[in-house]
């Protein structure tokens, strides 16, 4: 097998959410992320697809949600073969601010024991998704600062820090990630393995929580659907797909997501992985200053805009 293509870090994390307005209020309002794209689920155009991130929606800062309220989607079960926690990076010394902000907005939270030298707090979003804020001094990314909302550079979220997946057996997953996806084991503690790609800075990290007795996870409201890793070019993505197929994994064809191209496969423990290209990015159909303001549809849905807009829930943003 030739040298595998290079994974650059995290690209985005996508979750199945409940109410659209509640989702916007939490991620854009409470957490202060920028809504960089307001589009629809390509598999159900009556459901929004929200993308949140930094000013430009740079890969590694992106959190996306499908708010499925009213469509009969059951509440999911967190468990093995699933991302349990999505962690965002905040500056060292800012957790006091975040504790007060979350408490003031009646967001349920809990203290998390420090791990690998970083302190963190954990909270539940309105859909029940587990969100963590990890304080550190190693994130040089420029945060998005909303015009209103009481956030400043010394406390604002920088982007994704990491994800934590639950696996009964970490061995096959670690072998795949270190053997083909160019991750390395950068730290360990009892029951937990941290892997990094191109270093261990925020945005380049995935963690495995090992629990041999964990019940199986089930996708639904309040669960993460998949985690995406970034790759530089479409040609590299195709080469990686070929390598994955040679290993006997089932991999999708390349799918056009308008703002990047993607392939999907399940790693040995059952977590759905995506590998997404860095380009073309979110400014392909909106000016950078206007990102997230208008409903953007892919060309094949544009003829149905009026029908789609009537079918979507009403939101204020």
C-alpha positions in Angstrom: 0.0 0.0 0.0 1.4 3.4 -0.9 1.8 6.3 1.5 -1.7 7.3 2.6 -3.1 10.8 2.1 -2.7 13.2 5.0 -5.6 14.0 7.4 -5.2 17.6 8.5 -7.3 17.6 11.7 -11.0 17.8 12.5 -13.4 19.3 9.9 -16.8 19.4 11.6 -19.1 17.5 13.9 -22.8 16.9 13.0 -25.6 16.1 15.4 -29.3 15.3 15.3 -31.1 18.1 17.3 -34.6 18.9 18.4 -36.0 22.4 18.0 -34.5 24.8 15.4 -35.0 28.0 17.4 -33.7 26.5 20.6 -30.6 25.3 18.7 -29.9 28.7 17.3 -30.5 30.4 20.7 -28.0 28.0 22.4 -25.1 27.9 19.8 -25.3 31.3 18.3 -26.7 33.0 21.5 -25.3 31.3 24.6 -22.1 29.9 23.1 -21.6 32.9 20.7 -20.7 30.8 17.6 -21.3 32.4 14.2 -24.1 30.9 12.1 -22.1 30.6 8.9 -24.7 28.7 6.8 -28.4 28.2 6.9 -29.4 25.5 4.4 -31.4 22.3 4.4 -30.8 18.6 5.0 -30.1 17.3 1.5 -32.1 14.1 2.4 -35.1 16.0 3.8 -35.5 19.5 2.5 -38.1 20.3 5.2 -35.4 20.2 7.9 -32.8 22.9 8.4 -29.1 22.2 8.3 -27.3 24.8 10.5 -23.5 25.3 10.3 -21.8 27.2 13.1 -18.2 28.2 13.4 -15.7 31.1 13.4 -16.0 34.1 11.1 -15.3 32.1 7.9 -16.5 28.7 9.1 -12.9 27.4 8.9 -12.6 23.6 9.0 -11.9 22.6 12.6 -14.3 25.2 14.0 -17.5 23.8 12.5 -20.4 22.4 14.5 -23.5 21.4 12.4 -27.0 20.4 13.4 -30.2 18.9 11.8 -33.1 20.1 14.0 -35.7 17.3 13.5 -38.4 18.4 15.9 -41.9 17.4 14.6 -40.6 14.6 12.3 -41.1 11.7 14.7 -37.4 11.1 15.3 -37.1 9.3 18.7 -34.7 10.4 21.3 -31.3 8.7 20.7 -29.3 6.6 23.2 -25.7 7.5 24.0 -23.5 4.5 24.0 -20.8 2.4 22.3 -20.1 3.1 18.7 -20.9 6.8 19.0 -19.5 10.2 19.8 -20.5 11.0 23.3 -19.0 14.5 23.8 -18.2 17.3 21.5 -15.6 19.6 23.1 -15.0 23.3 22.2 -11.7 25.2 23.0 -11.8 28.3 25.2 -8.9 30.3 26.7 -7.2 29.3 29.9 -8.8 31.2 32.8 -12.2 31.6 31.1 -14.2 28.8 32.8 -15.4 31.1 35.6 -17.0 33.3 33.0 -18.6 30.3 31.3 -19.9 28.9 34.6 -21.7 32.2 35.3 -23.0 32.6 31.8 -24.4 29.1 31.7 -25.9 29.3 35.1 -27.6 32.6 34.3 -29.2 31.0 31.3 -30.3 28.0 33.3 -28.1 25.5 31.3 -27.4 22.3 33.2 -23.7 21.7 33.7 -21.3 19.7 35.8 -17.6 19.9 36.7 -15.3 17.5 34.9 -12.1 16.2 36.4 -9.1 17.8 34.7 -7.4 15.5 32.2 -4.2 15.8 30.2 -3.5 19.1 31.9 -6.6 20.9 30.9 -9.7 21.9 33.0 -13.1 21.7 31.6 -16.8 21.9 32.3 -19.6 19.9 30.7 -23.2 21.0 29.9 -26.3 19.7 28.0 -27.6 21.7 25.1 -31.4 22.0 24.6 -31.5 18.7 22.7 -29.5 16.8 25.4 -26.3 16.7 23.5 -23.2 16.6 25.7 -21.0 19.8 25.1 -17.7 20.4 26.9 -15.7 23.6 27.2 -12.0 22.9 27.5 -9.8 25.7 28.8 -6.2 25.8 27.4 -3.5 28.2 26.4 -2.5 26.5 23.2 -5.1 27.6 20.8 -4.1 30.5 18.5 -7.1 30.6 16.3 -9.0 33.8 16.1 -12.5 33.6 17.7 -15.7 35.0 16.4 -17.0 37.9 18.6 -20.7 38.7 18.1 -21.6 42.4 18.0 -23.9 41.7 20.9 -23.9 39.1 23.6 -21.2 40.0 26.2 -18.4 38.0 24.8 -14.8 39.1 24.4 -11.6 37.8 22.9 -10.3 36.5 26.3 -13.3 34.1 26.8 -14.8 33.4 23.3 -14.7 29.9 21.8 -11.8 29.3 19.3 -13.3 26.2 17.6 -13.6 22.5 18.1 -11.2 21.1 20.7 -11.9 17.4 20.3 -14.5 14.7 20.3 -14.8 11.7 22.7 -16.2 8.4 21.3 -17.3 5.4 23.4 -15.9 2.1 22.3 -15.9 -1.4 23.9 -12.6 -2.2 22.4 -10.2 0.5 21.3 -7.6 -1.8 19.6 -9.0 -2.0 16.0 -9.9 1.7 15.9 -6.5 2.8 17.2 -4.9 0.5 14.6 -6.9 2.2 11.8 -6.4 5.7 13.0 -2.6 5.3 13.5 -2.1 3.0 10.5 -4.0 4.8 7.8 -5.4 8.2 9.1 -2.0 9.3 10.3 -3.0 9.9 13.9 -0.7 9.1 16.8 -1.4 8.2 20.4 -0.5 11.5 22.2 -1.6 10.7 25.7 -3.3 8.0 27.8 -4.9 7.5 31.2 -6.9 4.6 32.6 -9.9 4.0 30.3 -9.1 6.9 27.9 -6.8 7.3 24.9 -6.1 10.6 23.2 -5.1 10.6 19.5 -3.8 13.6 17.6 -3.1 14.3 14.0 -0.2 16.6 13.1 0.2 17.4 16.8 -2.1 17.5 19.8 -3.4 21.1 19.6 -7.1 21.9 19.9 -8.9 20.9 16.6 -6.6 18.0 15.9 -7.6 15.6 18.7 -10.0 12.7 19.1 -10.4 10.7 22.3 -11.6 7.2 23.0 -13.4 6.4 26.2 -13.0 2.6 26.6 -16.0 0.9 28.3 -16.3 -2.9 27.6 -19.7 -3.0 29.2 -21.2 0.0 27.4 -24.6 -0.5 25.8 -25.0 0.2 22.1 -25.6 3.8 21.0 -28.6 4.6 18.8 -28.9 7.7 16.6 -31.8 10.0 17.4 -32.5 13.4 18.9 -29.7 14.5 21.2 -26.9 12.4 19.6 -24.0 13.1 17.4 -24.5 11.6 13.9 -20.9 11.7 12.7 -17.5 13.4 13.0 -15.6 14.7 10.0 -11.9 14.9 9.4 -10.3 17.4 7.0 -8.3 16.5 3.9 -6.6 18.9 1.6 -7.6 17.9 -1.9 -10.2 15.9 -3.8 -7.5 13.7 -5.3 -6.2 12.8 -1.9 -9.7 12.0 -0.8 -10.1 9.5 -3.7 -6.8 7.9 -2.8 -7.9 7.5 0.8 -11.2 6.0 -0.3 -9.2 3.4 -2.3 -7.1 2.6 0.7 -10.2 2.2 2.9 -11.8 -0.2 0.3 -8.6 -2.2 0.2 -8.9 -2.7 4.0 -12.4 -4.1 3.5 -14.3 -1.1 4.8 -17.6 0.0 3.2 -17.1 3.5 1.9 -19.6 5.8 0.2 -19.0 7.4 -3.2 -17.9 11.0 -3.0 -20.9 13.2 -2.1 -21.2 16.8 -3.0 -22.0 18.8 0.1 -21.8 22.2 -1.8 -19.2 23.6 0.6 -17.0 20.5 0.6 -16.9 17.0 -0.8 -17.3 14.0 1.5 -16.9 10.3 1.9 -18.3 8.3 4.8 -17.4 5.0 6.5 -17.8 3.4 9.9 -14.6 2.7 11.8 -14.3 -0.8 13.4 -16.1 0.3 16.6 -19.1 1.6 14.7 -18.6 5.4 14.8 -19.5 7.1 11.6 -16.5 8.9 10.2 -16.5 11.4 7.3 -13.5 12.8 5.4 -14.3 16.2 3.9 -12.3 18.5 1.7 -11.2 21.9 2.8 -12.6 23.7 -0.3 -14.6 25.4 -1.7 -15.9 26.7 1.7 -18.9 28.7 2.8 -18.3 31.9 0.8 -19.0 30.1 -2.5 -22.6 31.3 -2.5 -22.6 34.3 0.0 -20.3 37.2 0.6 -18.2 36.6 3.8 -20.0 39.4 5.7 -23.4 37.9 4.8 -22.7 34.4 5.9 -25.7 32.7 7.6 -28.2 35.4 6.9 -30.2 34.0 4.0 -31.5 30.5 3.3 -29.1 28.9 0.8 -30.2 26.0 -1.3 -28.3 23.7 -3.6 -29.0 24.2 -7.3 -31.2 21.1 -7.5 -33.5 22.4 -4.7 -33.8 26.0 -5.9 -36.9 25.4 -8.1 -38.7 24.3 -5.0 -37.7 27.3 -2.8 -41.2 28.5 -2.1 -42.4 25.1 -1.1 -39.3 24.5 1.0 -39.6 27.8 2.8 -43.2 27.0 3.7 -42.3 23.6 5.1 -39.4 24.8 7.3 -40.1 25.9 11.0 -40.2 29.6 11.6 -37.1 31.0 13.2 -35.7 34.4 14.3 -32.0 34.9 13.8 
